[in-house]
Amino acid sequence: MKTFTLPGTELTVPNVVLGLMRIQEKTDEEVRTLVKTARDAGISFFDHADVYGSGPHGCEKRFAEAMQLTSSEREQIVLQTKAGIVREGPYFDFSYEHIIESVNGSLAALGTDYIDILLLHRPDALVEPDEVARAFDELSASGKVRSFGVSNHTPGQIELLRKSVSQPVVANQLQLSVTHAPLVAQGVAANMQALDQSISRDSGTLDYCRLNDITVQAWSPFQAGFFNGVFLGSPDYPELNAVIDRLAAKYDVPAIAVATAWITRHPAQMQVVLGTTNPDRVAGAALGSDVPLTRAEWYEMFRTAGYTVP
Ligand SMILES: NC(=O)c1ccc[n+]([C@@H]2O[C@H](COP(=O)([O-])OP(=O)(O)OC[C@H]3O[C@@H](n4cnc5c(N)ncnc54)[C@H](OP(=O)(O)O)[C@@H]3O)[C@@H](O)[C@H]2O)c1
Protein backbone atom coordinates (compact mmCIF):
# COMPACT_ATOMS: atom_id res chain seq x y z
CA MET A 1 0.00 0.00 0.00
CA LYS A 2 1.38 3.35 -1.03
CA THR A 3 1.39 5.85 1.84
CA PHE A 4 2.30 9.53 2.09
CA THR A 5 2.33 12.33 4.63
CA LEU A 6 -0.98 14.13 4.29
CA PRO A 7 -0.01 17.75 3.56
CA GLY A 8 -1.01 20.07 6.41
CA THR A 9 -0.83 17.23 8.95
CA GLU A 10 1.71 14.86 10.44
CA LEU A 11 -0.41 11.86 9.48
CA THR A 12 0.97 9.05 7.34
CA VAL A 13 -1.98 7.95 5.23
CA PRO A 14 -2.68 5.29 2.58
CA ASN A 15 -3.89 6.28 -0.90
CA VAL A 16 -6.79 3.82 -0.62
CA VAL A 17 -9.12 4.28 2.36
CA LEU A 18 -12.33 2.65 3.55
CA GLY A 19 -15.63 4.53 3.70
CA LEU A 20 -18.19 3.17 6.15
CA MET A 21 -21.37 4.71 4.77
CA ARG A 22 -22.94 1.33 4.07
CA ILE A 23 -22.33 -0.69 7.28
CA GLN A 24 -25.53 0.07 9.20
CA GLU A 25 -27.08 -3.36 8.64
CA LYS A 26 -23.84 -5.32 9.04
CA THR A 27 -23.29 -7.57 12.06
CA ASP A 28 -20.40 -7.10 14.49
CA GLU A 29 -18.61 -10.02 12.87
CA GLU A 30 -19.10 -8.60 9.37
CA VAL A 31 -17.80 -5.18 10.41
CA ARG A 32 -14.79 -6.73 12.14
CA THR A 33 -13.95 -8.88 9.11
CA LEU A 34 -14.30 -5.90 6.78
CA VAL A 35 -12.05 -3.71 8.92
CA LYS A 36 -9.50 -6.47 9.54
CA THR A 37 -9.29 -7.16 5.80
CA ALA A 38 -8.71 -3.47 5.20
CA ARG A 39 -6.06 -3.25 7.92
CA ASP A 40 -4.27 -6.35 6.56
CA ALA A 41 -4.19 -4.64 3.15
CA GLY A 42 -2.61 -1.51 4.66
CA ILE A 43 -5.78 0.58 4.92
CA SER A 44 -5.49 2.41 8.23
CA PHE A 45 -7.83 5.29 7.36
CA PHE A 46 -11.61 5.17 7.83
CA ASP A 47 -14.14 7.66 6.51
CA HIS A 48 -17.39 8.33 8.38
CA ALA A 49 -20.08 11.04 8.55
CA ASP A 50 -22.64 11.95 11.16
CA VAL A 51 -25.41 11.28 8.60
CA TYR A 52 -24.33 7.79 7.53
CA GLY A 53 -26.75 5.11 8.69
CA SER A 54 -30.41 4.94 9.53
CA GLY A 55 -30.31 7.45 12.41
CA PRO A 56 -27.93 10.18 13.55
CA HIS A 57 -24.38 8.80 13.85
CA GLY A 58 -25.73 5.33 12.97
CA CYS A 59 -22.70 3.98 11.10
CA GLU A 60 -20.24 5.62 13.52
CA LYS A 61 -21.97 3.76 16.37
CA ARG A 62 -22.10 0.50 14.41
CA PHE A 63 -18.33 0.75 13.79
CA ALA A 64 -17.50 1.51 17.43
CA GLU A 65 -19.78 -1.16 18.86
CA ALA A 66 -18.39 -3.81 16.56
CA MET A 67 -14.73 -2.83 16.87
CA GLN A 68 -14.47 -2.00 20.62
CA LEU A 69 -11.09 -0.41 19.91
CA THR A 70 -8.52 -0.20 22.69
CA SER A 71 -6.77 3.16 23.00
CA SER A 72 -3.67 1.79 21.30
CA GLU A 73 -5.77 0.38 18.44
CA ARG A 74 -7.46 3.76 18.14
CA GLU A 75 -4.10 5.49 17.83
CA GLN A 76 -3.04 3.23 14.97
CA ILE A 77 -5.84 4.42 12.70
CA VAL A 78 -7.03 7.68 11.20
CA LEU A 79 -10.69 8.45 11.83
CA GLN A 80 -12.24 11.04 9.58
CA THR A 81 -15.84 12.19 9.88
CA LYS A 82 -18.07 14.91 8.47
CA ALA A 83 -20.63 17.45 9.63
CA GLY A 84 -22.97 19.89 7.95
CA ILE A 85 -25.82 17.86 6.43
CA VAL A 86 -29.17 17.94 8.21
CA ARG A 87 -31.00 14.97 6.74
CA GLU A 88 -34.49 15.78 8.01
CA GLY A 89 -34.46 19.05 6.04
CA PRO A 90 -32.79 18.28 3.88
CA TYR A 91 -30.57 21.31 4.28
CA PHE A 92 -27.00 22.19 5.12
CA ASP A 93 -25.85 23.80 8.35
CA PHE A 94 -22.36 25.19 8.96
CA SER A 95 -23.44 27.21 12.00
CA TYR A 96 -21.20 27.18 15.08
CA GLU A 97 -23.87 25.34 17.10
CA HIS A 98 -24.43 22.64 14.50
CA ILE A 99 -20.73 21.92 13.93
CA ILE A 100 -20.03 21.65 17.67
CA GLU A 101 -23.08 19.48 18.32
CA SER A 102 -22.26 17.19 15.42
CA VAL A 103 -18.66 16.68 16.52
CA ASN A 104 -19.71 15.96 20.11
CA GLY A 105 -22.18 13.41 18.73
CA SER A 106 -19.49 11.80 16.57
CA LEU A 107 -17.04 11.57 19.49
CA ALA A 108 -19.68 9.87 21.63
CA ALA A 109 -20.77 7.52 18.82
CA LEU A 110 -17.21 6.58 17.88
CA GLY A 111 -16.18 6.21 21.53
CA THR A 112 -13.07 8.30 21.03
CA ASP A 113 -11.57 11.50 22.47
CA TYR A 114 -10.53 12.92 19.12
CA ILE A 115 -11.38 13.02 15.44
CA ASP A 116 -8.29 13.06 13.23
CA ILE A 117 -9.95 14.94 10.36
CA LEU A 118 -13.30 16.72 10.26
CA LEU A 119 -14.78 17.58 6.85
CA LEU A 120 -17.59 20.03 6.11
CA HIS A 121 -19.79 17.67 4.12
CA ARG A 122 -21.56 19.76 1.45
CA PRO A 123 -21.41 23.52 0.86
CA ASP A 124 -23.92 25.48 2.97
CA ALA A 125 -25.33 28.38 0.94
CA LEU A 126 -25.86 30.24 4.24
CA VAL A 127 -22.30 29.72 5.50
CA GLU A 128 -20.85 32.39 7.80
CA PRO A 129 -17.08 31.80 7.61
CA ASP A 130 -16.49 33.50 10.97
CA GLU A 131 -18.81 31.01 12.66
CA VAL A 132 -16.99 28.09 11.06
CA ALA A 133 -13.72 29.60 12.26
CA ARG A 134 -15.04 29.93 15.83
CA ALA A 135 -16.16 26.30 15.82
CA PHE A 136 -12.85 25.07 14.34
CA ASP A 137 -10.79 27.13 16.84
CA GLU A 138 -12.73 25.70 19.77
CA LEU A 139 -12.55 22.11 18.47
CA SER A 140 -8.85 22.46 17.76
CA ALA A 141 -8.01 24.09 21.13
CA SER A 142 -9.92 21.41 23.05
CA GLY A 143 -8.12 18.65 21.13
CA LYS A 144 -11.42 17.23 19.87
CA VAL A 145 -10.43 17.66 16.21
CA ARG A 146 -6.85 17.58 14.92
CA SER A 147 -7.28 18.62 11.27
CA PHE A 148 -9.99 20.08 9.09
CA GLY A 149 -11.14 19.80 5.50
CA VAL A 150 -14.13 20.04 3.21
CA SER A 151 -16.13 17.93 0.80
CA ASN A 152 -17.81 18.82 -2.51
CA HIS A 153 -16.40 22.36 -2.33
CA THR A 154 -15.34 24.67 -5.17
CA PRO A 155 -12.19 26.85 -5.05
CA GLY A 156 -14.29 29.96 -4.31
CA GLN A 157 -16.07 28.27 -1.42
CA ILE A 158 -12.75 27.13 0.04
CA GLU A 159 -11.22 30.61 -0.38
CA LEU A 160 -14.21 32.09 1.44
CA LEU A 161 -13.64 29.75 4.38
CA ARG A 162 -9.90 30.38 4.35
CA LYS A 163 -10.51 34.10 4.80
CA SER A 164 -11.66 33.35 8.36
CA VAL A 165 -10.41 29.87 9.21
CA SER A 166 -6.82 29.71 10.47
CA GLN A 167 -6.31 25.92 10.28
CA PRO A 168 -5.16 24.46 6.94
CA VAL A 169 -7.85 22.88 4.76
CA VAL A 170 -6.22 19.49 4.27
CA ALA A 171 -8.74 17.58 2.14
CA ASN A 172 -11.58 18.04 -0.32
CA GLN A 173 -13.67 14.89 -0.79
CA LEU A 174 -15.25 14.84 -4.26
CA GLN A 175 -17.08 12.37 -6.48
CA LEU A 176 -14.64 10.81 -8.95
CA SER A 177 -14.59 7.58 -10.93
CA VAL A 178 -13.41 6.89 -14.48
CA THR A 179 -17.04 7.20 -15.66
CA HIS A 180 -17.84 10.23 -13.47
CA ALA A 181 -14.81 12.39 -14.04
CA PRO A 182 -15.83 15.98 -14.82
CA LEU A 183 -13.10 17.10 -12.40
CA VAL A 184 -10.49 15.72 -14.77
CA ALA A 185 -12.31 15.71 -18.11
CA GLN A 186 -13.19 19.38 -18.36
CA GLY A 187 -9.59 20.51 -18.44
CA VAL A 188 -8.73 18.03 -21.18
CA ALA A 189 -11.34 19.63 -23.44
CA ALA A 190 -11.21 23.26 -22.29
CA ASN A 191 -12.61 25.88 -24.66
CA MET A 192 -14.22 23.41 -27.08
CA GLN A 193 -17.55 25.05 -27.89
CA ALA A 194 -19.15 21.94 -29.39
CA LEU A 195 -18.35 19.67 -26.43
CA ASP A 196 -20.38 19.45 -23.21
CA GLN A 197 -17.26 18.05 -21.58
CA SER A 198 -15.74 21.50 -21.99
CA ILE A 199 -18.27 23.04 -19.56
CA SER A 200 -16.76 23.75 -16.16
CA ARG A 201 -18.92 22.34 -13.39
CA ASP A 202 -16.50 22.94 -10.53
CA SER A 203 -14.41 26.06 -11.33
CA GLY A 204 -11.13 24.22 -11.68
CA THR A 205 -11.29 22.42 -8.33
CA LEU A 206 -8.67 19.78 -9.08
CA ASP A 207 -5.97 22.25 -10.13
CA TYR A 208 -6.84 24.50 -7.20
CA CYS A 209 -6.47 21.62 -4.75
CA ARG A 210 -3.11 20.63 -6.24
CA LEU A 211 -1.87 24.21 -6.08
CA ASN A 212 -2.91 24.51 -2.43
CA ASP A 213 -1.80 21.09 -1.14
CA ILE A 214 -5.39 20.04 -0.48
CA THR A 215 -5.67 16.28 -0.90
CA VAL A 216 -8.53 15.17 -3.12
CA GLN A 217 -10.42 12.15 -1.77
CA ALA A 218 -12.41 10.35 -4.48
CA TRP A 219 -15.83 9.14 -3.34
CA SER A 220 -17.96 6.59 -5.24
CA PRO A 221 -14.86 5.39 -7.13
CA PHE A 222 -16.76 2.56 -8.85
CA GLN A 223 -20.21 4.08 -9.30
CA ALA A 224 -21.11 4.83 -12.93
CA GLY A 225 -22.89 8.05 -11.90
CA PHE A 226 -24.65 9.30 -8.79
CA PHE A 227 -25.41 6.07 -6.83
CA ASN A 228 -26.76 4.33 -9.96
CA GLY A 229 -24.70 1.14 -9.80
CA VAL A 230 -21.09 0.28 -10.58
CA PHE A 231 -19.55 0.39 -14.05
CA LEU A 232 -17.49 -2.72 -13.33
CA GLY A 233 -19.08 -5.58 -15.27
CA SER A 234 -21.91 -3.31 -16.45
CA PRO A 235 -23.31 -3.97 -19.95
CA ASP A 236 -23.48 -0.17 -20.35
CA TYR A 237 -19.67 -0.02 -20.52
CA PRO A 238 -18.54 -2.94 -22.73
CA GLU A 239 -15.44 -1.23 -24.15
CA LEU A 240 -14.27 0.09 -20.80
CA ASN A 241 -14.71 -3.29 -19.14
CA ALA A 242 -12.81 -5.00 -21.95
CA VAL A 243 -9.88 -2.62 -21.39
CA ILE A 244 -10.08 -3.06 -17.61
CA ASP A 245 -10.11 -6.87 -17.97
CA ARG A 246 -7.11 -6.76 -20.33
CA LEU A 247 -5.15 -4.55 -17.92
CA ALA A 248 -6.17 -6.72 -14.96
CA ALA A 249 -4.64 -9.71 -16.74
CA LYS A 250 -1.52 -7.74 -17.64
CA TYR A 251 -0.91 -6.55 -14.06
CA ASP A 252 -2.20 -9.77 -12.49
CA VAL A 253 -4.75 -7.99 -10.30
CA PRO A 254 -8.56 -8.05 -10.16
CA ALA A 255 -10.59 -5.62 -12.28
CA ILE A 256 -11.45 -3.52 -9.23
CA ALA A 257 -7.72 -2.82 -8.72
CA VAL A 258 -7.46 -1.39 -12.23
CA ALA A 259 -10.47 0.86 -11.57
CA THR A 260 -8.76 2.01 -8.36
CA ALA A 261 -5.46 2.55 -10.16
CA TRP A 262 -7.08 4.92 -12.65
CA ILE A 263 -7.44 7.29 -9.67
CA THR A 264 -4.22 6.51 -7.77
CA ARG A 265 -2.19 6.88 -11.01
CA HIS A 266 -3.17 10.54 -11.23
CA PRO A 267 -0.25 12.70 -10.04
CA ALA A 268 -2.48 14.74 -7.70
CA GLN A 269 -1.84 11.98 -5.09
CA MET A 270 -5.50 11.45 -4.38
CA GLN A 271 -7.05 9.04 -1.90
CA VAL A 272 -9.65 6.55 -3.15
CA VAL A 273 -12.57 6.21 -0.71
CA LEU A 274 -13.93 2.66 -1.09
CA GLY A 275 -17.57 2.06 -0.18
CA THR A 276 -17.84 -1.68 -0.63
CA THR A 277 -18.76 -3.81 2.38
CA ASN A 278 -17.36 -6.92 0.72
CA PRO A 279 -13.94 -7.90 2.17
CA ASP A 280 -12.74 -9.55 -1.08
CA ARG A 281 -13.49 -6.34 -2.97
CA VAL A 282 -11.62 -4.28 -0.37
CA ALA A 283 -8.57 -6.54 -0.68
CA GLY A 284 -8.81 -6.41 -4.48
CA ALA A 285 -9.17 -2.63 -4.62
CA ALA A 286 -6.20 -2.18 -2.28
CA LEU A 287 -4.03 -3.88 -4.91
CA GLY A 288 -4.71 -0.88 -7.13
CA SER A 289 -2.78 1.41 -4.78
CA ASP A 290 0.39 1.21 -6.81
CA VAL A 291 -0.43 -0.28 -10.25
CA PRO A 292 1.76 1.72 -12.65
CA LEU A 293 -0.75 2.32 -15.45
CA THR A 294 1.02 3.85 -18.42
CA ARG A 295 -0.14 7.16 -19.82
CA ALA A 296 -1.57 5.31 -22.85
CA GLU A 297 -3.49 2.90 -20.60
CA TRP A 298 -4.84 5.68 -18.38
CA TYR A 299 -6.11 7.60 -21.43
CA GLU A 300 -7.53 4.44 -23.00
CA MET A 301 -9.69 3.91 -19.91
CA PHE A 302 -10.72 7.58 -19.98
CA ARG A 303 -11.73 7.36 -23.66
CA THR A 304 -13.59 4.06 -23.39
CA ALA A 305 -15.47 5.46 -20.37
CA GLY A 306 -16.96 7.96 -22.81
CA TYR A 307 -14.73 11.01 -22.56
CA THR A 308 -13.26 12.83 -25.51
CA VAL A 309 -9.57 13.42 -26.05
CA PRO A 310 -9.82 16.18 -28.66
N1 LIG B 1 -18.42 13.27 0.68
C1 LIG B 1 -19.52 12.85 0.10
O1 LIG B 1 -20.41 13.63 -0.27
C2 LIG B 1 -19.72 11.36 -0.09
C3 LIG B 1 -20.82 10.88 -0.82
C4 LIG B 1 -20.94 9.50 -0.96
C5 LIG B 1 -20.00 8.64 -0.41
N2 LIG B 1 -18.96 9.14 0.32
C6 LIG B 1 -17.93 8.26 0.91
O2 LIG B 1 -17.39 7.48 -0.12
C7 LIG B 1 -17.50 6.09 0.20
C8 LIG B 1 -17.67 5.33 -1.07
O3 LIG B 1 -18.91 5.65 -1.71
P1 LIG B 1 -19.74 4.52 -2.48
O4 LIG B 1 -20.09 3.44 -1.54
O5 LIG B 1 -20.82 5.20 -3.22
O6 LIG B 1 -18.61 4.01 -3.50
P2 LIG B 1 -18.30 2.72 -4.34
O7 LIG B 1 -17.17 2.01 -3.71
O8 LIG B 1 -18.11 3.22 -5.74
O9 LIG B 1 -19.61 1.81 -4.33
C9 LIG B 1 -19.77 0.75 -3.41
C10 LIG B 1 -21.15 0.16 -3.61
O10 LIG B 1 -21.21 -0.52 -4.87
C11 LIG B 1 -21.56 -1.89 -4.63
N3 LIG B 1 -20.93 -2.76 -5.63
C12 LIG B 1 -21.60 -3.63 -6.44
N4 LIG B 1 -20.76 -4.27 -7.25
C13 LIG B 1 -19.53 -3.83 -6.94
C14 LIG B 1 -18.25 -4.14 -7.44
N5 LIG B 1 -18.06 -5.03 -8.44
N6 LIG B 1 -17.19 -3.49 -6.91
C15 LIG B 1 -17.36 -2.59 -5.93
N7 LIG B 1 -18.56 -2.27 -5.40
C16 LIG B 1 -19.65 -2.89 -5.90
C17 LIG B 1 -21.09 -2.16 -3.23
O11 LIG B 1 -21.79 -3.30 -2.74
P3 LIG B 1 -21.03 -4.32 -1.73
O12 LIG B 1 -20.97 -3.61 -0.43
O13 LIG B 1 -21.95 -5.48 -1.71
O14 LIG B 1 -19.70 -4.61 -2.33
C18 LIG B 1 -21.48 -0.87 -2.54
O15 LIG B 1 -22.88 -0.84 -2.31
C19 LIG B 1 -18.65 6.01 1.21
O16 LIG B 1 -18.54 4.90 2.08
C20 LIG B 1 -18.45 7.30 1.97
O17 LIG B 1 -17.47 7.11 2.97
C21 LIG B 1 -18.81 10.49 0.47
Ligand as a Chemical Component Dictionary entry (heavy atoms), coordinates in Angstrom:
data_LIG
# 
_chem_comp.id                   LIG 
_chem_comp.type                 NON-POLYMER 
_chem_comp.pdbx_formal_charge   0 
_chem_comp.three_letter_code    LIG 
# 
loop_
_chem_comp_atom.comp_id 
_chem_comp_atom.atom_id 
_chem_comp_atom.alt_atom_id 
_chem_comp_atom.type_symbol 
_chem_comp_atom.charge 
_chem_comp_atom.model_Cartn_x 
_chem_comp_atom.model_Cartn_y 
_chem_comp_atom.model_Cartn_z 
_chem_comp_atom.pdbx_ordinal 
LIG N1  N1  N 0  -18.419 13.267 0.676  1  
LIG C1  C1  C 0  -19.525 12.848 0.099  2  
LIG O1  O1  O 0  -20.415 13.632 -0.272 3  
LIG C2  C2  C 0  -19.720 11.363 -0.089 4  
LIG C3  C3  C 0  -20.819 10.882 -0.817 5  
LIG C4  C4  C 0  -20.936 9.496  -0.959 6  
LIG C5  C5  C 0  -19.997 8.636  -0.415 7  
LIG N2  N2  N 1  -18.960 9.138  0.319  8  
LIG C6  C6  C 0  -17.934 8.257  0.912  9  
LIG O2  O2  O 0  -17.390 7.485  -0.124 10 
LIG C7  C7  C 0  -17.496 6.093  0.201  11 
LIG C8  C8  C 0  -17.672 5.329  -1.067 12 
LIG O3  O3  O 0  -18.906 5.648  -1.712 13 
LIG P1  P1  P 0  -19.742 4.524  -2.480 14 
LIG O4  O4  O 0  -20.092 3.437  -1.543 15 
LIG O5  O5  O -1 -20.816 5.203  -3.224 16 
LIG O6  O6  O 0  -18.613 4.006  -3.499 17 
LIG P2  P2  P 0  -18.298 2.720  -4.341 18 
LIG O7  O7  O 0  -17.171 2.010  -3.715 19 
LIG O8  O8  O 0  -18.109 3.218  -5.738 20 
LIG O9  O9  O 0  -19.605 1.806  -4.333 21 
LIG C9  C9  C 0  -19.774 0.748  -3.413 22 
LIG C10 C10 C 0  -21.150 0.164  -3.606 23 
LIG O10 O10 O 0  -21.209 -0.517 -4.869 24 
LIG C11 C11 C 0  -21.557 -1.886 -4.629 25 
LIG N3  N3  N 0  -20.935 -2.765 -5.626 26 
LIG C12 C12 C 0  -21.601 -3.628 -6.441 27 
LIG N4  N4  N 0  -20.765 -4.269 -7.249 28 
LIG C13 C13 C 0  -19.527 -3.830 -6.935 29 
LIG C14 C14 C 0  -18.247 -4.141 -7.441 30 
LIG N5  N5  N 0  -18.062 -5.029 -8.439 31 
LIG N6  N6  N 0  -17.195 -3.495 -6.912 32 
LIG C15 C15 C 0  -17.362 -2.592 -5.927 33 
LIG N7  N7  N 0  -18.560 -2.268 -5.396 34 
LIG C16 C16 C 0  -19.645 -2.890 -5.902 35 
LIG C17 C17 C 0  -21.091 -2.156 -3.227 36 
LIG O11 O11 O 0  -21.786 -3.296 -2.735 37 
LIG P3  P3  P 0  -21.032 -4.316 -1.733 38 
LIG O12 O12 O 0  -20.974 -3.613 -0.426 39 
LIG O13 O13 O 0  -21.949 -5.483 -1.713 40 
LIG O14 O14 O 0  -19.699 -4.605 -2.330 41 
LIG C18 C18 C 0  -21.480 -0.866 -2.543 42 
LIG O15 O15 O 0  -22.880 -0.842 -2.308 43 
LIG C19 C19 C 0  -18.652 6.011  1.207  44 
LIG O16 O16 O 0  -18.537 4.899  2.076  45 
LIG C20 C20 C 0  -18.451 7.303  1.967  46 
LIG O17 O17 O 0  -17.473 7.110  2.966  47 
LIG C21 C21 C 0  -18.809 10.487 0.469  48 
# 
loop_
_chem_comp_bond.comp_id 
_chem_comp_bond.atom_id_1 
_chem_comp_bond.atom_id_2 
_chem_comp_bond.value_order 
_chem_comp_bond.pdbx_ordinal 
LIG N1  C1  SING 1  
LIG C1  O1  DOUB 2  
LIG C1  C2  SING 3  
LIG C2  C3  SING 4  
LIG C2  C21 DOUB 5  
LIG C3  C4  DOUB 6  
LIG C4  C5  SING 7  
LIG C5  N2  DOUB 8  
LIG N2  C6  SING 9  
LIG N2  C21 SING 10 
LIG C6  O2  SING 11 
LIG C6  C20 SING 12 
LIG O2  C7  SING 13 
LIG C7  C8  SING 14 
LIG C7  C19 SING 15 
LIG C8  O3  SING 16 
LIG O3  P1  SING 17 
LIG P1  O4  DOUB 18 
LIG P1  O5  SING 19 
LIG P1  O6  SING 20 
LIG O6  P2  SING 21 
LIG P2  O7  DOUB 22 
LIG P2  O8  SING 23 
LIG P2  O9  SING 24 
LIG O9  C9  SING 25 
LIG C9  C10 SING 26 
LIG C10 O10 SING 27 
LIG C10 C18 SING 28 
LIG O10 C11 SING 29 
LIG C11 N3  SING 30 
LIG C11 C17 SING 31 
LIG N3  C12 SING 32 
LIG N3  C16 SING 33 
LIG C12 N4  DOUB 34 
LIG N4  C13 SING 35 
LIG C13 C14 SING 36 
LIG C13 C16 DOUB 37 
LIG C14 N5  SING 38 
LIG C14 N6  DOUB 39 
LIG N6  C15 SING 40 
LIG C15 N7  DOUB 41 
LIG N7  C16 SING 42 
LIG C17 O11 SING 43 
LIG C17 C18 SING 44 
LIG O11 P3  SING 45 
LIG P3  O12 DOUB 46 
LIG P3  O13 SING 47 
LIG P3  O14 SING 48 
LIG C18 O15 SING 49 
LIG C19 O16 SING 50 
LIG C19 C20 SING 51 
LIG C20 O17 SING 52 
# 
